[in-house]
Amino acid sequence: MPSSRPHTAIVAAEGHLVDSQILTSIFDRVIERGGDFEVQHFELGRTNDDFSRLTLKVSTDDEASLARLVEDLIPFGCHAVGEEDALVRTVDRDGCAPEDFYSSTNQRTQVRVGGHWRDVDKQRMDAAIVIEGDRAVCRKLRELRVGDRVVCGLDGLRVVPEFRDRERSDFSFMSNEVSSERRVEVSVARVARTMRAIKARGGRIVFVAGPVVIHTGGVAYFAEIVRRGYVHVLLAGNALAAHDAELALFGTSLGVDLEAGTPVPGGHRHHMRAINAVNRAGSLRAAVETGVLKSGIMVECVRAGVEFHLAGSIRDDGPIADTIRDIVEAQDRYSAALAGADMVIVLSTMLHGIGVGNMLPAWVPVVCVDINPAVVTKLADRGSSQTIGLVTDVGLFLHQLATHLSD
């Protein structure tokens, strides 16, 4: 029976809708929002390269519910039928958008202005879309200035979701799969193959690392990966550098002898002494150049010219002189460093991992490694649907990865 609900809209979508499970997601979202749907047209792609096409009528009881439903369908590639330009309003206060501004997703987006569809640059989630002459670009709220022209409402917008590759014969990054322990060896081999391919074509691999890399004995393996040229950017916090320096100077991490696995008397003070030693030298680079630090991840990064950024937090001890203490500046540095990334590997850091995920477009593959499956799934749940999760010890992962990359 056709829906008798008074408020309706016609939306369309195209792509690999069936095997990417997008069609099911669209139907589920309509039902979850308490609406009705009626398929007016559906054309299934006849080959593995052909797109499927859908025209759908959605209905709700009131106009506000319909607007929320249509907005919820946009990330699945749905757009209103018709060729209307996007509504553009002017910013009247620095750092504030018009109330009905469109908040972006991390999916490829197009906006229609002046009768032409334009790709949105610097795609990321949770941003406003600003029209700059012939360009459309994502911009954070704090970057908006009086006079900026911001896309508002839902008209004149298209989102192109990342479709699952029908012919994937290797590691697929188009599903938020969480690998069980028994699959780690196979998955690491596929990650290594992907890294080799990216390096061979001159791409950029970004690592986002927490101090667990040090605690689990991963320093030697990570250092080897750096030396082999597979780390182009390292994003971390004060703790990674502090405990890396502690290990280099005292052979401990959090006061525990990593060789013996036992606490060292007075070892709880080692990380503070390590921070002090680096800061006396002036910086990590100066500590390396003057011989204060002779080994470790940060030493290899300095020697190899790897770009690194340490973002501070409220819990930092010291911190090490290189730590960025202004969180807004840290976000901007992270965002700039991620530009042009071909792959991101998150090593046991939920805070920095989710932050990086929010800055990435959906087509950049992300591998999240953590012993806690909740951390692995949370990154995908926060909108970074391209994330592949490996539930394993980070030290073990780095050991296997370094072995595969050295073969």
Backbone torsions as a table, in degrees:
resi	resn	phi	psi	omega
1	MET	NA	132.4	176.3
2	PRO	-60.7	148.2	179.8
3	SER	-68.1	140.5	177.8
4	SER	-101.1	9.3	-179.4
5	ARG	-70.4	140.7	-167.8
6	PRO	-76.9	-24.5	-173.7
7	HIS	-106.8	120.7	-174.3
8	THR	-132.7	159.6	174.4
9	ALA	-148.7	150.6	176.8
10	ILE	-108.5	124.7	178.8
11	VAL	-124.4	156.4	179.6
12	ALA	-131.6	154.6	176.8
13	ALA	-150.9	152.9	175.7
14	GLU	-147.8	154.6	-179.2
15	GLY	142.4	-165.4	175.9
16	HIS	-81.1	72.1	-168.8
17	LEU	-73.4	-29.7	-173.9
18	VAL	-84.5	-56.4	-174.5
19	ASP	-75.0	-16.0	172.1
20	SER	-89.6	2.8	177.1
21	GLN	62.0	20.8	179.9
22	ILE	-74.2	-36.4	-179.9
23	LEU	-59.5	-46.0	177.9
24	THR	-62.9	-39.9	179.8
25	SER	-63.7	-38.1	178.4
26	ILE	-62.8	-50.5	-179.6
27	PHE	-60.1	-43.6	-179.2
28	ASP	-61.8	-41.0	-177.6
29	ARG	-66.0	-38.5	177.4
30	VAL	-60.0	-46.7	-179.2
31	ILE	-65.6	-42.7	179.3
32	GLU	-59.2	-34.0	-179.7
33	ARG	-84.5	5.9	177.2
34	GLY	75.3	21.7	-179.5
35	GLY	-103.3	178.8	174.4
36	ASP	-117.5	153.6	174.1
37	PHE	-132.9	153.0	176.1
38	GLU	-138.1	119.3	178.9
39	VAL	-76.7	113.2	179.8
40	GLN	-88.9	-28.9	177.7
41	HIS	-158.3	136.3	174.1
42	PHE	-143.6	127.3	179.3
43	GLU	-124.4	116.4	-178.0
44	LEU	-83.1	133.6	176.9
45	GLY	-58.1	132.4	-173.3
46	ARG	-86.4	-18.9	177.8
47	THR	-129.0	173.5	-179.0
48	ASN	-70.9	-11.8	177.3
49	ASP	-97.5	-18.7	-175.9
50	ASP	-76.0	143.6	172.9
51	PHE	-83.0	149.3	165.9
52	SER	-88.8	154.8	-177.7
53	ARG	-131.9	135.8	-175.7
54	LEU	-130.3	134.8	168.0
55	THR	-121.7	124.2	-169.9
56	LEU	-130.2	133.9	173.1
57	LYS	-100.2	124.2	178.5
58	VAL	-115.1	146.0	-174.6
59	SER	-137.3	144.0	175.1
60	THR	-140.7	175.6	-177.1
61	ASP	-82.9	-21.7	-178.5
62	ASP	-144.8	162.5	-173.9
63	GLU	-66.2	-38.4	-179.1
64	ALA	-64.3	-41.7	178.5
65	SER	-64.6	-37.1	179.0
66	LEU	-64.6	-43.1	179.5
67	ALA	-62.0	-41.7	179.0
68	ARG	-65.6	-39.2	-179.9
69	LEU	-64.9	-47.2	179.9
70	VAL	-61.0	-39.6	178.3
71	GLU	-64.1	-38.5	178.5
72	ASP	-66.0	-26.1	-177.9
73	LEU	-84.0	-15.9	-177.6
74	ILE	-59.1	-43.9	179.8
75	PRO	-61.9	-17.6	177.4
76	PHE	-90.0	9.0	177.0
77	GLY	92.1	5.3	179.0
78	CYS	-78.9	142.8	175.5
79	HIS	-144.5	152.1	-178.9
80	ALA	-62.9	138.5	178.4
81	VAL	-71.3	134.2	-177.7
82	GLY	127.4	169.3	-175.9
83	GLU	-122.2	58.5	178.1
84	GLU	-91.0	143.2	173.8
85	ASP	-69.6	155.8	175.4
86	ALA	-68.0	147.7	174.5
87	LEU	-79.4	126.5	-177.4
88	VAL	-119.6	126.9	176.9
89	ARG	-119.0	159.4	-176.7
90	THR	-99.3	136.3	178.0
91	VAL	-69.2	132.6	-179.4
92	ASP	-112.3	1.4	179.2
93	ARG	-153.2	131.8	-179.7
94	ASP	-56.2	135.0	176.6
95	GLY	79.3	5.0	-178.2
96	CYS	-132.1	135.5	177.1
97	ALA	-98.0	162.2	171.0
98	PRO	-56.2	152.5	-171.8
99	GLU	-60.4	-32.9	-176.5
100	ASP	-98.7	26.4	-178.0
101	PHE	-63.6	150.7	177.6
102	TYR	-83.6	125.4	178.4
103	SER	-94.1	121.0	-169.1
104	SER	-72.6	159.1	168.5
105	THR	-102.9	-179.2	177.0
106	ASN	-91.6	6.2	179.8
107	GLN	-84.9	156.4	175.9
108	ARG	-56.2	131.4	-173.9
109	THR	-130.7	144.0	173.7
110	GLN	-124.5	146.7	177.7
111	VAL	-129.6	139.6	-178.1
112	ARG	-97.3	117.8	-179.2
113	VAL	-134.7	129.9	178.4
114	GLY	61.5	30.6	178.7
115	GLY	81.0	4.7	-178.5
116	HIS	-124.9	139.8	174.9
117	TRP	-83.9	129.6	-178.5
118	ARG	-123.1	136.4	174.7
119	ASP	-70.7	141.5	178.8
120	VAL	-86.9	127.4	179.3
121	ASP	-85.4	160.8	176.9
122	LYS	53.9	45.3	-175.8
123	GLN	-59.4	133.3	175.7
124	ARG	-162.0	164.9	178.9
125	MET	-83.7	158.8	172.7
126	ASP	60.4	45.2	177.6
127	ALA	-131.6	165.1	171.3
128	ALA	-91.1	154.9	175.5
129	ILE	-104.4	119.6	-176.8
130	VAL	-107.6	134.9	176.8
131	ILE	-92.3	120.4	179.8
132	GLU	-123.0	92.0	-177.0
133	GLY	64.1	-117.0	178.7
134	ASP	-91.1	2.4	-176.7
135	ARG	-107.4	153.4	168.7
136	ALA	-124.1	131.8	-172.7
137	VAL	-142.3	142.6	175.0
138	CYS	-76.2	137.3	179.6
139	ARG	-143.0	135.4	178.4
140	LYS	-65.9	152.4	-177.3
141	LEU	-55.3	-40.7	-176.3
142	ARG	-67.7	-15.1	-179.6
143	GLU	-91.1	-7.1	-178.4
144	LEU	-71.3	142.7	178.8
145	ARG	-130.0	153.6	-179.8
146	VAL	-52.2	130.9	-179.7
147	GLY	99.9	-16.6	177.1
148	ASP	-62.7	143.8	-179.6
149	ARG	-100.7	114.5	-170.8
150	VAL	-112.5	137.0	177.2
151	VAL	-72.2	130.5	-178.2
152	CYS	-126.6	161.3	179.5
153	GLY	69.5	-160.2	-174.8
154	LEU	-122.2	-6.4	-179.6
155	ASP	-74.0	152.0	175.4
156	GLY	67.4	28.8	-179.8
157	LEU	-126.0	138.8	172.7
158	ARG	-133.1	134.8	174.8
159	VAL	-117.2	133.4	-179.6
160	VAL	-111.0	102.3	-179.2
161	PRO	-68.9	157.3	176.5
162	GLU	-75.5	122.5	-177.3
163	PHE	-93.8	144.9	177.5
164	ARG	-68.7	133.6	-177.7
165	ASP	-69.8	121.5	-178.4
166	ARG	-68.9	-23.3	-174.6
167	GLU	-114.2	30.3	-177.2
168	ARG	-66.9	123.9	178.3
169	SER	-115.0	-3.2	-179.4
170	ASP	-129.2	-157.1	-175.4
171	PHE	-64.0	116.0	-178.4
172	SER	-91.9	125.9	178.5
173	PHE	-98.4	7.8	-174.5
174	MET	-98.7	30.4	172.1
175	SER	-148.6	147.6	-179.2
176	ASN	-91.3	56.9	179.9
177	GLU	-74.1	141.7	173.1
178	VAL	-110.3	116.0	-174.5
179	SER	-77.6	138.4	173.2
180	SER	-80.8	166.9	-174.3
181	GLU	-57.5	-37.6	-175.2
182	ARG	-68.9	-12.4	-178.2
183	ARG	-102.9	1.5	-173.9
184	VAL	-61.5	-45.4	-177.0
185	GLU	-59.0	-45.2	179.4
186	VAL	-65.8	-43.6	-178.4
187	SER	-64.6	-40.5	178.7
188	VAL	-62.4	-40.1	178.7
189	ALA	-61.3	-39.2	179.4
190	ARG	-70.8	-38.3	174.9
191	VAL	-60.1	-44.1	-179.6
192	ALA	-62.0	-41.6	178.5
193	ARG	-62.4	-41.2	178.4
194	THR	-64.0	-41.7	179.1
195	MET	-63.5	-40.3	178.3
196	ARG	-62.0	-43.3	-178.9
197	ALA	-64.4	-40.7	179.3
198	ILE	-65.2	-44.5	179.2
199	LYS	-63.0	-39.5	-177.7
200	ALA	-63.3	-32.9	-179.8
201	ARG	-94.9	10.1	176.8
202	GLY	78.3	25.7	-179.6
203	GLY	-81.5	-177.4	-176.4
204	ARG	-119.7	129.3	176.6
205	ILE	-114.0	125.8	-177.8
206	VAL	-110.4	130.1	173.7
207	PHE	-106.1	136.4	174.5
208	VAL	-118.3	113.4	-167.2
209	ALA	-127.0	141.3	173.9
210	GLY	-104.6	172.2	-176.8
211	PRO	-67.0	-12.3	177.4
212	VAL	-61.3	-26.0	174.8
213	VAL	-54.8	-39.6	179.6
214	ILE	-74.2	-49.5	-173.7
215	HIS	-60.5	-31.4	-175.9
216	THR	-93.3	9.7	176.5
217	GLY	78.8	27.5	-176.8
218	GLY	-92.1	0.2	-173.1
219	VAL	-60.3	-49.2	-176.0
220	ALA	-61.6	-38.0	-178.3
221	TYR	-73.9	-41.5	177.5
222	PHE	-63.9	-41.0	178.0
223	ALA	-60.0	-39.6	178.2
224	GLU	-64.5	-40.1	178.5
225	ILE	-64.2	-38.1	176.7
226	VAL	-63.5	-47.0	-178.3
227	ARG	-61.1	-31.5	-179.6
228	ARG	-81.9	0.3	172.9
229	GLY	83.7	22.6	-178.7
230	TYR	-99.3	1.2	177.1
231	VAL	-116.6	114.1	-179.4
232	HIS	-101.7	-27.5	177.2
233	VAL	-143.4	138.4	173.9
234	LEU	-120.9	122.4	177.0
235	LEU	-114.8	128.4	-175.5
236	ALA	-158.2	-168.6	175.4
237	GLY	-118.7	-175.7	178.9
238	ASN	-58.3	-36.7	-172.2
239	ALA	-63.0	-40.5	-179.9
240	LEU	-58.7	-49.3	-178.4
241	ALA	-66.9	-38.7	-177.8
242	ALA	-64.1	-47.4	-177.8
243	HIS	-76.1	-27.2	172.4
244	ASP	-63.4	-43.3	177.8
245	ALA	-68.1	-37.6	177.8
246	GLU	-60.3	-43.7	179.7
247	LEU	-64.4	-41.4	-178.9
248	ALA	-65.0	-36.8	-174.1
249	LEU	-89.9	-35.0	-172.0
250	PHE	-123.8	-7.5	-179.2
251	GLY	74.2	16.1	-178.9
252	THR	-125.5	163.2	171.7
253	SER	-137.1	120.3	-170.6
254	LEU	55.0	34.4	177.0
255	GLY	78.6	5.2	-179.5
256	VAL	-104.6	129.5	175.5
257	ASP	-68.8	114.3	-174.6
258	LEU	-70.9	-23.5	177.5
259	GLU	-74.0	-45.8	-177.6
260	ALA	-89.9	-22.0	-178.6
261	GLY	74.3	22.2	-177.9
262	THR	-126.4	150.4	177.5
263	PRO	-65.2	146.3	178.2
264	VAL	-101.4	134.9	177.6
265	PRO	-53.9	126.9	-179.0
266	GLY	75.1	6.5	-176.0
267	GLY	-67.1	-19.4	179.9
268	HIS	-64.3	-16.8	179.6
269	ARG	-91.1	-7.9	-171.5
270	HIS	-63.6	-40.3	-176.9
271	HIS	-66.6	-32.8	177.6
272	MET	-70.9	-37.4	177.4
273	ARG	-66.7	-35.1	179.0
274	ALA	-67.4	-44.6	177.1
275	ILE	-59.1	-43.6	-178.5
276	ASN	-63.1	-39.4	-179.4
277	ALA	-65.1	-42.3	179.2
278	VAL	-66.1	-43.7	-177.5
279	ASN	-68.3	-31.0	174.5
280	ARG	-64.5	-35.0	177.4
281	ALA	-71.6	-25.5	177.3
282	GLY	114.3	-31.7	-179.3
283	SER	-174.2	172.3	176.7
284	LEU	-63.6	-43.5	179.2
285	ARG	-60.4	-44.5	179.8
286	ALA	-65.1	-36.9	179.0
287	ALA	-64.7	-34.9	177.2
288	VAL	-72.0	-46.9	-175.8
289	GLU	-66.3	-30.2	-180.0
290	THR	-92.7	-0.5	177.0
291	GLY	84.7	7.2	176.4
292	VAL	-64.4	-43.8	175.0
293	LEU	-108.4	128.8	-177.4
294	LYS	-117.2	-10.7	-178.2
295	SER	-151.5	164.8	176.6
296	GLY	120.0	174.4	-178.1
297	ILE	-63.8	-47.5	-176.8
298	MET	-67.1	-32.9	176.2
299	VAL	-62.7	-46.1	-179.6
300	GLU	-65.8	-36.9	178.1
301	CYS	-64.4	-43.3	178.4
302	VAL	-63.1	-46.3	-177.9
303	ARG	-64.9	-35.2	-177.2
304	ALA	-88.3	-3.7	-178.9
305	GLY	72.1	27.3	179.2
306	VAL	-73.7	131.5	175.8
307	GLU	-70.1	129.2	176.9
308	PHE	-138.0	148.8	179.2
309	HIS	-137.9	127.0	179.1
310	LEU	-108.5	116.5	-178.9
311	ALA	-95.5	130.0	-177.8
312	GLY	-78.6	165.1	175.7
313	SER	-146.7	171.7	-175.7
314	ILE	-67.5	-18.8	-176.2
315	ARG	-94.4	2.5	-174.3
316	ASP	-66.3	137.0	167.8
317	ASP	-93.1	140.7	-179.5
318	GLY	94.7	-90.2	-12.3
319	PRO	-84.9	-179.9	173.4
320	ILE	-59.4	144.1	-171.4
321	ALA	-55.7	-31.1	-177.2
322	ASP	-75.0	-12.1	-175.9
323	THR	-66.3	132.0	178.5
324	ILE	-81.6	114.3	-172.4
325	ARG	-90.2	-17.1	176.1
326	ASP	-89.8	113.6	-172.6
327	ILE	-66.4	-31.6	177.5
328	VAL	-67.1	-42.6	176.3
329	GLU	-62.9	-39.2	178.9
330	ALA	-62.1	-42.7	176.9
331	GLN	-60.1	-44.4	-179.3
332	ASP	-64.5	-39.6	179.0
333	ARG	-65.7	-44.0	177.2
334	TYR	-58.9	-48.7	-176.7
335	SER	-60.1	-44.1	179.4
336	ALA	-65.0	-38.7	-179.0
337	ALA	-68.6	-26.3	-178.7
338	LEU	-83.1	-11.9	-179.2
339	ALA	-60.2	127.0	179.2
340	GLY	79.3	10.1	178.7
341	ALA	-66.4	139.6	177.9
342	ASP	-101.5	-16.5	179.6
343	MET	-163.9	143.4	177.9
344	VAL	-127.7	131.3	178.0
345	ILE	-119.2	119.0	-177.4
346	VAL	-102.1	121.4	-175.8
347	LEU	-110.6	94.1	170.0
348	SER	51.1	55.3	173.0
349	THR	-147.8	96.9	-176.5
350	MET	-65.7	-43.8	-176.2
351	LEU	-61.6	-54.7	-178.1
352	HIS	-72.4	-31.3	179.8
353	GLY	-65.1	-46.2	178.5
354	ILE	-66.2	-39.5	178.4
355	GLY	-60.1	-44.2	178.3
356	VAL	-66.5	-41.0	178.8
357	GLY	-56.9	-37.7	179.4
358	ASN	-66.9	-20.6	-177.0
359	MET	-93.5	-8.6	-171.6
360	LEU	-98.5	144.1	167.8
361	PRO	-71.3	158.9	-171.9
362	ALA	-69.1	-16.1	-177.1
363	TRP	-88.5	-0.1	175.8
364	VAL	-90.2	115.9	-178.4
365	PRO	-65.9	140.4	-179.3
366	VAL	-126.5	131.5	172.9
367	VAL	-113.3	123.7	-179.2
368	CYS	-113.7	121.2	-177.3
369	VAL	-113.5	124.4	178.7
370	ASP	-161.8	147.0	177.9
371	ILE	-73.2	-20.5	-178.3
372	ASN	-96.9	113.6	-178.5
373	PRO	-62.4	-25.3	178.7
374	ALA	-63.9	-36.6	178.1
375	VAL	-67.7	-41.5	-178.2
376	VAL	-62.2	-43.2	-177.6
377	THR	-78.5	-27.3	-175.4
378	LYS	-64.6	-36.0	179.5
379	LEU	-61.0	-43.8	177.6
380	ALA	-68.0	-38.6	-179.3
381	ASP	-64.3	-27.0	-179.6
382	ARG	-81.3	5.6	174.5
383	GLY	116.0	-11.8	179.6
384	SER	-86.1	74.3	-171.5
385	SER	-69.3	-11.9	-179.8
386	GLN	-83.2	4.9	-174.2
387	THR	-78.1	132.3	169.9
388	ILE	-105.1	130.6	-178.0
389	GLY	-106.3	135.3	173.3
390	LEU	-119.1	114.2	-178.9
391	VAL	-90.8	100.6	-177.9
392	THR	-165.6	169.5	175.0
393	ASP	-68.5	132.3	-176.5
394	VAL	-64.6	-38.9	177.9
395	GLY	-61.0	-42.1	177.8
396	LEU	-64.6	-43.1	179.0
397	PHE	-59.0	-47.6	-178.5
398	LEU	-65.0	-37.1	176.8
399	HIS	-60.0	-49.0	-179.3
400	GLN	-66.4	-39.7	-179.2
401	LEU	-64.8	-44.6	179.4
402	ALA	-62.6	-37.1	178.6
403	THR	-64.7	-45.5	179.3
404	HIS	-64.6	-39.2	-177.9
405	LEU	-74.0	-18.2	179.1
406	SER	-92.5	-10.3	-179.8
407	ASP	-69.0	NA	NA
